Amino acid sequence: MLAEQINQEYIQAMKNRDSLRVSTLSFLRAQIKNVMIDRKSEKIEDADVIQVIKKQAKQRQDSIEQYEKGGRPELAAKEKQELDILKEYLPEEMSADQLRPFVDEAVKEAGATSMKDMGRVMKALMSRVAGKADNKMISRLVKQALSSQ
């Protein structure tokens, strides 16, 4: 299981005195533990762990943008390193080329003809590709598909 792998790698990072990895995985472990407490469960599914990791990755990306806008490249670099560590535990994301057939199919399925139908298209699409692609990229591709109609 992914949570067990994270725990094992946390222990190994502590042994290796890799402070950045230790702090990143420690925070991630705490977030996973919070989800387990919320659900009153002893175990957590890999899909739930992936959701926690994605949330952490999104927070890192937002922090990177803010630090770069604020002229703090050293803090942005640290966040990028943490993001790289988190990405090691995420499944490979689909590329834009791989997503386009799904987008086209969702547009046809929803009977979308304009940007007003974007919500229906996104709903149909997310049921198929949720967790397999970046949401911003999905949204951008749907907008492109709808604007070309």
C-alpha positions in Angstrom: 0.0 0.0 0.0 1.1 3.5 -0.7 0.7 4.8 2.9 3.1 2.0 4.0 5.6 2.8 1.3 5.5 6.5 2.5 6.2 5.4 6.1 9.1 3.2 5.0 10.6 5.9 2.9 10.2 8.4 5.8 12.1 6.1 8.1 14.8 5.6 5.4 15.1 9.4 4.9 15.5 9.8 8.7 18.4 7.3 8.6 19.9 9.1 5.6 19.5 12.5 7.4 17.7 13.9 4.4 16.0 16.7 6.2 14.0 18.0 3.2 12.6 14.6 2.5 11.9 13.9 6.2 10.0 17.2 6.6 8.0 16.7 3.4 7.1 13.1 4.2 6.4 13.9 7.8 3.8 16.5 6.8 2.3 14.1 4.3 2.0 11.3 6.9 0.3 13.8 9.2 -2.3 14.6 6.5 -2.9 11.0 5.8 -3.3 10.3 9.5 -5.9 13.2 9.6 -7.9 11.5 6.9 -7.8 8.2 8.7 -9.0 9.9 11.9 -11.8 11.7 10.1 -13.0 8.5 8.6 -12.5 6.6 11.9 -10.5 4.0 10.0 -7.3 2.0 10.7 -6.4 1.7 7.0 -6.6 4.0 4.0 -7.0 3.1 0.4 -4.4 4.1 -2.2 -6.9 6.3 -4.0 -7.4 8.3 -0.8 -3.7 8.7 -0.3 -3.3 9.9 -3.9 -6.0 12.5 -3.2 -4.1 13.7 -0.1 -0.8 13.8 -2.1 -2.5 15.8 -5.0 -3.9 18.3 -2.5 -0.4 18.7 -1.0 1.1 19.1 -4.5 -1.5 21.7 -5.4 -0.6 23.7 -2.2 3.1 23.5 -3.2 2.3 24.8 -6.7 0.3 27.7 -5.3 3.1 28.5 -2.9 5.7 28.4 -5.7 3.6 30.9 -7.7 3.2 33.2 -4.7 6.9 33.1 -3.8 8.0 33.8 -7.4 5.6 36.8 -7.6 6.9 38.0 -4.2 10.5 37.8 -5.3 11.5 35.0 -3.0 13.3 32.5 -5.3 14.9 30.6 -2.5 11.6 29.7 -0.9 10.2 28.8 -4.4 13.1 26.5 -4.9 12.4 24.7 -1.6 8.8 24.3 -2.6 9.8 22.9 -6.0 12.0 20.3 -4.3 9.1 19.3 -2.0 6.8 19.1 -5.0 9.3 16.8 -6.8 9.2 14.5 -3.8 5.4 14.4 -3.7 5.3 13.7 -7.5 7.3 10.5 -6.9 4.2 9.0 -5.3 1.6 10.1 -7.9 0.7 8.0 -10.9 1.8 9.1 -14.3 -0.6 11.8 -15.7 -2.1 11.7 -19.1 -0.7 14.1 -21.7 -2.9 16.5 -23.7 -2.7 14.3 -26.7 -4.0 11.3 -24.7 -6.8 13.4 -23.2 -8.2 14.9 -26.5 -10.1 11.7 -27.5 -11.8 11.7 -24.0 -12.7 15.4 -24.3 -14.2 14.9 -27.8 -16.2 11.9 -26.6 -17.5 13.9 -23.5 -18.5 16.8 -25.7 -20.5 14.5 -28.0 -22.0 12.6 -25.1 -23.1 15.8 -23.4 -24.4 17.2 -26.7 -22.5 20.4 -26.0 -22.7 23.2 -28.4 -21.3 26.2 -26.5 -19.3 27.3 -23.5 -22.6 27.2 -21.5 -22.4 23.4 -21.6 -18.9 23.3 -20.1 -20.2 22.0 -16.7 -21.9 19.0 -18.3 -18.9 18.2 -20.4 -16.6 18.5 -17.3 -18.9 16.2 -15.3 -18.9 13.5 -18.0 -15.1 13.8 -18.5 -14.1 13.8 -14.8 -15.9 10.5 -14.3 -13.4 8.9 -16.8 -10.1 10.8 -16.2 -10.3 12.0 -12.6 -6.9 11.6 -11.0 -5.2 10.7 -14.3 -4.7 14.3 -15.5 -4.2 17.8 -14.3 -7.5 19.6 -13.9 -6.2 22.8 -15.4 -5.2 21.0 -18.5 -8.6 19.2 -18.7 -10.4 22.5 -18.4 -8.2 24.2 -21.0 -8.8 21.3 -23.5 -12.6 21.4 -22.9 -12.6 25.2 -23.5 -10.7 24.7 -26.7 -13.1 22.0 -27.9 -16.2 24.1 -27.1 -14.8 27.3 -28.6 -14.1 25.5 -31.9 -17.7 24.4 -32.3 
